[in-house]
């Protein structure tokens, strides 16, 4: 009695396409995710030059056309893609002490650990500062009551400083920033291995030094930016609020901003002040009623 020959063992999609998947994962971590992180930290660090410099940079970003499309197309979706692929790779990967040097195995493990920490940090950071979604029902009904959506673009300095005033958040951001920076710096090294850029021992040693310098420099930028907001004095915060208000009113006067469309990007206290000022102006411009004739 004959039996059919057994076919080759089935393999998963990841196993069949490992070459392509690892390269896409590596590439997405560098461009656009890594590139965006560098720009983001440098922009935040501009507060160290002056609060006005940072506020101007935020206005420049929010003047970009189709900003939500840019955010989702070039930031959030690539981050999700990189994170999901990373989780799938981690589930099937283990350090190989018999093949790699000990230091390489430590970096191998740290790369995956910091990747998970970085993803959690990014998710919480985006909620904490922006609330994930921008439509009012979500912002006011869900995000803000849960402590999210703290950052207001047109009060960028003062709201960021207030959001980072808690010691708990400061520690969380230190861990998150350092995890993101290590993951990127070490990821650049593994990118070169994955793409065959540095394959000789001498080239790998050079790349290790370059990535170390890059990581230390970017860590200084990220922690400097955090310190610029977290340790801003009350007097400097009050000065920042005055600067933000003057800059906002200037852009309204020059018609760069439409107050009807821009008010949701200001702090709630500023909303109330604007409404009160508008009411006072309307009352001042309304002609007073003629006095009623005195009764005899």
C-alpha positions in Angstrom: 0.0 0.0 0.0 1.6 3.2 -1.1 1.5 6.5 0.8 1.9 10.0 -0.6 5.3 11.5 0.1 5.3 14.0 2.9 5.7 17.6 1.7 8.2 20.1 3.1 7.4 21.3 6.6 5.3 24.4 6.6 7.0 27.6 7.6 5.6 30.9 8.9 5.3 34.1 6.8 8.1 35.6 8.9 10.4 32.7 8.3 9.7 32.7 4.6 10.3 36.5 4.2 12.9 37.0 7.0 15.4 38.7 4.7 12.9 41.3 3.5 11.2 41.8 6.9 14.4 42.4 8.8 15.6 45.0 6.2 12.2 46.8 6.2 12.3 46.8 10.0 15.8 48.1 10.1 15.1 50.8 7.5 11.9 52.0 9.1 13.8 52.4 12.4 16.2 54.8 10.8 14.0 56.5 8.2 11.6 58.1 9.1 11.4 57.1 12.8 15.0 57.8 13.9 15.3 60.9 11.7 12.1 62.3 13.2 13.3 61.6 16.8 16.5 63.5 16.1 14.6 66.5 14.7 12.0 66.3 17.6 14.7 66.4 20.3 16.6 69.2 18.6 13.4 71.2 18.3 12.7 70.7 22.0 16.2 71.6 22.9 15.7 75.0 21.3 14.0 76.1 24.5 17.5 76.3 26.0 18.3 79.1 23.6 15.1 80.9 24.6 11.4 80.1 25.2 10.6 82.4 22.2 12.8 80.3 19.9 10.9 77.1 20.8 7.6 78.8 20.4 8.5 80.0 17.0 9.6 76.5 16.0 6.2 75.1 17.2 4.4 77.8 15.1 6.5 76.7 12.1 5.5 73.1 12.6 1.8 73.9 13.0 1.9 76.0 9.9 2.6 73.0 7.7 -0.2 72.1 5.3 -2.0 68.8 6.1 -0.2 68.4 9.4 -2.4 65.4 10.5 -1.6 63.6 7.3 2.2 64.2 7.8 2.0 63.1 11.4 0.2 59.8 10.6 2.0 59.1 7.3 5.5 59.9 8.4 5.5 59.4 12.2 2.8 57.4 13.8 2.2 54.7 11.1 6.0 54.1 10.7 6.4 53.9 14.5 3.6 51.3 14.7 5.0 49.4 11.7 8.5 49.3 13.3 7.1 48.4 16.8 4.8 45.6 15.5 7.6 44.0 13.4 9.9 44.4 16.4 7.5 42.4 18.6 7.2 39.7 16.0 10.9 39.4 15.7 11.5 39.4 19.4 9.0 36.5 19.8 11.2 34.3 17.6 14.7 35.6 18.7 17.0 34.7 21.5 20.6 35.8 22.2 23.2 33.3 21.0 26.1 33.2 23.5 28.0 30.6 21.5 28.2 32.7 18.4 28.4 36.3 19.6 30.8 38.0 22.0 29.4 38.8 25.4 29.3 42.6 24.8 27.4 42.0 21.6 24.9 39.8 23.4 24.4 42.5 26.0 23.7 45.0 23.3 21.5 42.5 21.5 19.4 42.1 24.7 19.4 45.8 25.5 18.3 46.6 21.9 15.2 44.6 22.4 14.5 45.7 25.9 14.9 49.4 25.1 12.7 48.9 22.0 9.8 47.7 24.3 10.5 50.5 26.8 10.7 53.1 24.0 7.3 52.0 22.5 5.6 52.2 25.9 7.2 55.6 26.4 6.1 56.9 23.0 2.5 55.8 23.6 2.3 57.4 27.0 4.2 60.5 25.9 1.9 61.1 22.9 -1.2 60.7 25.2 0.3 62.8 28.0 1.2 65.7 25.7 -1.3 65.4 22.8 -4.1 63.0 23.9 -3.6 60.7 20.8 -6.6 62.1 18.9 -7.4 65.8 18.3 -11.2 65.9 18.0 -12.8 67.9 20.9 -15.1 65.1 22.3 -12.1 62.9 22.8 -9.8 65.6 24.1 -12.3 67.1 26.6 -14.2 63.9 27.5 -11.4 61.3 27.7 -7.8 62.6 27.4 -7.9 65.7 29.6 -9.8 64.0 32.5 -7.2 61.2 32.4 -4.3 63.7 32.5 -3.6 63.7 28.8 -3.5 66.4 26.1 -1.5 68.7 28.4 0.5 70.4 25.6 -1.1 73.3 23.8 0.9 74.4 20.7 0.2 78.1 21.0 1.2 78.0 24.7 4.0 75.6 24.0 6.6 76.5 26.6 4.3 77.1 29.6 2.1 74.0 29.0 5.2 71.7 28.4 6.8 73.1 31.6 3.6 72.4 33.6 3.2 68.9 32.2 6.8 68.0 33.2 6.8 69.6 36.6 6.1 66.3 38.4 9.1 64.3 39.6 7.3 61.1 38.5 7.0 62.3 34.9 10.6 63.6 35.0 11.9 60.2 35.9 9.7 58.5 33.4 10.9 60.9 30.6 14.6 60.3 31.6 14.2 56.5 31.2 12.2 56.9 28.0 14.5 59.4 26.4 17.6 57.3 27.2 15.9 54.1 26.0 14.9 55.8 22.7 18.4 57.1 22.2 20.1 53.8 22.9 17.7 52.0 20.6 18.4 54.4 17.8 22.2 54.6 18.3 22.6 50.8 18.6 20.1 50.4 15.8 22.3 52.4 13.5 25.1 49.9 14.2 22.8 46.9 13.5 21.5 48.7 10.4 25.0 48.7 9.0 25.4 45.0 9.7 21.9 44.2 8.3 22.6 46.1 5.1 26.2 45.0 4.7 27.7 48.4 5.2 30.3 47.5 7.8 31.2 43.8 7.7 34.9 43.7 8.6 36.1 43.9 12.3 37.8 47.2 11.7 34.7 48.8 10.1 32.6 47.5 13.0 34.9 49.0 15.6 34.8 52.3 13.8 31.0 52.1 13.6 30.8 51.3 17.3 32.8 54.4 18.2 30.7 56.6 15.9 27.4 55.3 17.2 28.6 55.7 20.8 29.5 59.4 20.2 26.2 59.9 18.4 24.3 58.3 21.3 26.0 60.4 23.9 25.5 63.6 22.0 21.8 62.9 21.4 21.3 61.9 25.0 22.7 65.3 26.1 20.3 67.0 23.7 17.3 65.1 24.9 18.0 65.4 28.6 18.9 69.1 28.1 15.6 69.7 26.5 13.8 67.9 29.3 15.7 69.9 31.9 14.9 73.1 30.1 11.2 72.5 30.6 11.1 70.5 33.9 13.3 72.9 35.9 12.0 76.2 34.5 11.4 78.7 37.3 8.0 80.1 38.0 9.2 83.6 37.1 10.5 82.3 33.7 7.2 80.5 33.1 5.3 83.7 33.8 7.6 85.5 31.3 6.9 82.7 28.8 3.2 83.1 29.2 3.5 86.8 28.3 5.7 86.0 25.3 3.2 83.4 24.1 0.3 85.7 24.4 2.1 88.5 22.6 3.2 86.2 19.8 -0.3 84.8 19.4 -1.9 88.3 19.3 0.7 89.3 16.8 -0.2 86.4 14.5 -3.9 87.1 14.9 -3.3 90.8 14.0 -1.3 89.9 10.9 -4.0 87.4 9.9 -1.6 84.5 10.0 -4.0 82.8 12.3 -7.8 82.6 12.4 -8.9 82.9 16.1 -11.9 80.8 15.4 -9.7 77.9 14.2 -6.7 78.5 16.5 -8.3 78.8 19.9 -8.3 75.0 20.6 -4.5 75.1 20.4 -4.3 77.5 23.4 -4.5 76.7 27.1 -7.9 76.8 28.6 -7.1 79.8 30.8 -6.3 81.7 27.6 -9.6 80.7 26.1 -11.4 82.3 29.0 -9.2 85.4 28.8 -9.9 85.7 25.0 -13.7 85.4 25.5 -13.7 87.9 28.3 -11.7 90.4 26.2 -14.0 89.9 23.3 -17.0 90.5 25.5 -15.5 93.7 26.9 -14.6 94.9 23.4 -18.2 94.3 22.1 -19.7 96.1 25.1 -17.4 99.0 24.7 -18.3 99.3 21.0 -22.1 99.1 21.6 -23.7 102.5 21.8 -25.2 103.3 25.1 -29.0 103.5 25.3 -30.4 107.0 25.4 -31.4 107.9 28.9 -35.1 107.7 29.6 -36.8 111.0 30.1 -37.0 111.8 33.8 -40.5 111.4 35.2 -42.1 114.4 36.8 
